[in-house]
Amino acid sequence: MRFSLIFRGIFLVFCYAASCSPSNLQELRCEGEGEVKKLVAELKKIETREDFEKSAKKLRKHFHRIADLLIKARGFPEGGELPPEMALSDELFIELARIYEIAGGRAMVEKSQEEAVRRLSR
């Protein structure tokens, strides 16, 4: 009886999670834009190496979420590509360039991205 209740609970959670996944490329893009905005906001808080060390866990989480979205995007047909949002990508580029100017900044960003990049290259 107890196993049956646990199994039903797991099944319901799985069904709910599956229903929340993006059903089309437009929804996936909206999720991606939201995640990039959060990443940019986190990067804007960083002024020193110590700030980066405090934010490293959050940054890794954002990079992982973006990697997850990119992996999901691979499942959509090629013809459904949407043009990139230039203003947002430019803002991200500017913030990353600013972080790279901090002593050791490039290495810190690359370390935060390392696992997410590995997942993407699989």
C-alpha positions in Angstrom: 0.0 0.0 0.0 2.7 2.5 1.0 4.7 1.6 -2.2 1.7 2.3 -4.3 1.2 5.8 -2.7 4.9 6.6 -3.3 4.7 5.4 -6.9 1.6 7.5 -7.5 3.3 10.5 -6.0 6.4 10.1 -8.2 4.2 9.5 -11.3 2.2 12.7 -10.6 5.4 14.8 -10.1 6.8 13.4 -13.4 3.6 14.2 -15.2 3.6 17.7 -13.8 7.2 18.3 -14.7 6.6 17.0 -18.3 3.6 19.3 -18.7 5.7 22.3 -17.7 8.4 21.8 -20.4 8.3 24.1 -23.4 6.0 22.9 -26.2 7.5 25.0 -28.9 10.7 26.9 -29.8 9.1 30.3 -28.9 8.4 29.2 -25.3 11.9 27.8 -25.1 13.3 31.1 -26.3 11.3 33.0 -23.7 12.7 30.8 -21.0 16.2 31.3 -22.4 15.8 35.1 -22.5 14.6 35.1 -18.9 17.6 33.0 -17.8 20.1 35.2 -19.6 18.5 38.3 -18.0 19.0 36.7 -14.6 22.6 35.9 -15.5 23.3 39.5 -16.7 21.7 40.8 -13.4 24.1 38.6 -11.4 27.1 39.6 -13.5 26.3 43.3 -12.9 26.7 42.8 -9.2 30.3 41.7 -9.6 33.0 44.4 -9.1 35.8 42.4 -7.5 37.3 38.9 -7.4 35.6 38.5 -4.0 32.2 39.4 -5.4 32.8 36.8 -8.1 33.6 34.2 -5.5 30.4 35.0 -3.6 28.4 34.7 -6.8 30.1 31.7 -8.3 27.4 29.2 -7.2 24.6 31.3 -8.7 26.5 31.8 -11.9 27.1 28.1 -12.3 23.4 27.5 -11.7 22.5 30.0 -14.5 25.0 28.4 -16.9 23.5 25.0 -16.2 20.0 26.2 -16.8 21.1 27.8 -20.1 22.8 24.6 -21.1 19.6 22.6 -20.3 17.6 25.0 -22.5 20.2 24.6 -25.4 20.0 20.8 -25.1 16.2 21.0 -25.3 16.5 23.2 -28.3 18.4 20.5 -30.1 15.1 18.5 -30.2 13.3 21.1 -32.3 13.4 21.1 -36.1 16.1 23.2 -37.8 13.6 25.3 -39.8 12.1 26.7 -36.6 15.1 28.8 -35.6 14.4 32.3 -34.4 16.7 35.3 -34.8 18.7 36.0 -31.6 17.7 38.9 -29.3 20.5 41.3 -30.1 20.0 43.7 -27.2 20.2 41.0 -24.6 23.2 39.2 -26.2 25.0 42.6 -26.5 24.3 43.3 -22.8 25.6 39.8 -21.8 28.7 40.4 -24.0 29.4 43.8 -22.3 29.1 42.3 -18.8 31.4 39.4 -19.6 33.9 41.7 -21.2 33.8 43.8 -18.0 34.3 40.8 -15.8 37.2 39.7 -17.9 39.0 43.0 -17.1 39.0 41.9 -13.4 42.3 40.2 -12.4 41.6 36.5 -13.0 38.1 37.2 -14.2 38.3 35.2 -17.4 39.6 32.1 -15.6 36.8 32.5 -13.0 34.1 32.7 -15.7 35.5 29.7 -17.6 35.6 27.7 -14.4 31.9 28.5 -13.7 31.0 27.5 -17.3 33.2 24.4 -17.4 30.6 21.7 -16.4 27.8 23.2 -18.4 30.0 23.4 -21.5 31.0 19.7 -21.0 27.3 18.8 -20.9 26.7 20.6 -24.1 29.6 19.0 -26.0 28.3 15.4 -25.2 
